[in-house]
């Protein structure tokens, strides 16, 4: 398997370091609010990578995702609402795990909370102070970035370039403006813990070093997250790990591209976002998963209702084939004929294409293309085959379900929001309308559209064809 390693700046061969076990750490949520739809991308992408490694590579994956339950964002939300930080953290931690369930995503092997590991963070920061990599000022503790020779290796930012134009914020007493906070002195009303430097709380960049080492041990294979975390979060993790131990830290660093909305990266601070649970309620988990996985994980992606409707239609086409074949052949006796066996041998090539794509830097785009080509092959055979020849279509259904499983697609019995007959009739009417328009019978074409609208089916003409959805 080949994966793009952000640290090496190139695609490299990947396999488990030992015992066919992959240790994967994915940065998790800061639980001060519901996740927006952009936050869901790393959840879907790296959960799919985990499943692929388990199902198709035969590797055991230990998948750890932290929960940041103390942070500036939580403290600000507590001040705004009057709730305690603990209460807010519990509410949105529960909401997060509920969201995973609705997405059909398997829970992490471990989901450590930052507040459960503060004692270990204090010990770790003390070690950095003793080694000369950290220093205390008025109850705050800072990390000396200049002491790490290759600081900036992950992000490609040279230390001297970062220092130009940087400044110390008011109230800080840093040796270097780039030094980052390991421990924050307590402020009135904020959560705090005891430490050698007085009561306070840990900085964000420390928790992932502690928890990844604790829960993965020697299996520090993959560290993953959105590419907005490359700097400073992941860069600062690497610096702390290097300063605290000579033992290797993570071998591979994987990063997904950001979701854009209105021409800008989606951020709550900009107000250009939609909550993930709202989109799930509108489109369903398979549509959202397909929407993300039909774009290469490292590339940016534009959020749009048209894109989601196109994903919904694509999932529906595959599902209708699966459901129709299962309905037709559920109780059919007999065995596949020679012609059927030949068909089964032909479609095995789509599995090989799928695996080759997924092994090529987790190229889900080409993997999904192989699935759609398999659907086309199965539809051609289905149209021409008769009698027991058709029994071979069961192999196509089994293969479609197998290829869809790591991607979270085509597993449930019904996810189309209606019967396959109903969906097929809508598609038939859309084809009829297209034919009417090609013949310039626009009045009749408009009647088809309007009568579908009366039945609650909305049509939208796009560059990719006509999409439909239920109102």
C-alpha positions, 0 to 999 in steps of 0.5 A: 500500500502506498500513502502520501506522507506529509512529513516526507512530502511524497508517497511512500510504501506503507505496511505495519511495523510489526505483528500486522498491527497498525496504530492510528491516531486521529485528532478528535473533536473539541467538544464545545458545540456540534460538529459542522459538516466540514469536521466530518470529513476526517471522521469519514475518510480515516474510518474508511481507511481503517476499515479497508486495512482491516477488511482487505489487507488483513491488518489489525488496526488500533484506532485512537481518537482523543476528545478535547474536553478542556480548552479556550473554546469550552471556557468561552462557551461556559462564560456565554451560557452560564453552564459549567465546562464539564456540563458542556463537554458531556453534552457535546461528547455524547452528541459526537458519539451519537453522530458517529452512530448515525454516520455508521462509523465504527467507534474508535478502539479508544477515545481518551479524554484530555481531562483524564490525563492531566497528571501525566501531562504535568509529568511530561511538561516537568520532563521538558523543563528538566531537559531545558526544552521548556521554561516557566514565566509567572505560572505559564510554561512555554516550549523553546522551539529554537532548541529543536533543530528541525522544527518546521520539518512537517509544515515546511516552514523554516524557523527563521522565516517564521521569526520574521515579523512575529511578536509577543502578545500582550501579557506574555513573557516569552523568550521567543515569540514562536514559543508555544504554551505547554501550561496555562496559569489558572484564571478565576472561574476556569478549570484548573489542576495542581502543578509545580508551577501553580494551579492551571491547565495544559495547553492543547498541543501536549495532550495528543503526545501523551495519549497517542503514546499511552494508547498505541505504545510501540505502534506509532504508525499513522497520525492523521487529521485535517490539513489545518492541523499541520501547523502549529498543532502537529508540528508542535507534537513532533517537537515535544516528542523529539524533546522528550525521548529518543524513541521514534514518533509517528512514521506517517502523517496523513492529512485531508483537505478542507471543505469550502463553502462560499469560496472560503474554508468552512469555519464556525468563526466565519459563519459559513457552515452547516451542522453535520446532524442537519445534513445527515437528517436531510440526505442520510449517511450514505450520501454524505459518505459518498460525497466525501469519498468521491473526491480524493481525500487530500484535495479541497472539496466544495460544499454544495446541495447539488453535490450532495444531490448528485451523490444521493443519485449515484448511491441510489443507482447502485442500491436500486440494482442491488435491491432489484437483483435481490428481489428477483433472485431471493427464492430462485433455485438452481446454480449458475450456468457456464455463461453465468460463471464466465460473467462471475469471472469477468466481474472479479476484475473490478475487485482487482481495480478497486484494490489497486486504487485503494492501495494507491494513496487511498484513491477512493475516486478510482475505487468508486469508478470501478464500482460504477463500472461493475454496475454497468457490467451487471446491468448489461448482463442482466438485460441480455441474460435469461433463465439460470444465467441470471443467477450469476447476478448474485455474485455481482451483489455480493461484490458490490456489498464487499467493495462498498463496506469499507466506504460505508456504502450499500450495506443496509437493506434500504437507504433510498427513502423509498422502494426501488420501484418508485425510484425507478419510475422517477428515473423513467419519467426523467428519461422521458422528460429528457427525450421530450425536451430533445424533441422540443416538446417543452410543454409536455416536458414541463408537465412531467416536471410539474406533476412530479412536483405535485407528488413531492419530487423536485427536479434540478437540471445541472451540468451533470444531468437532472437530479431529483429529491423528495421534498 
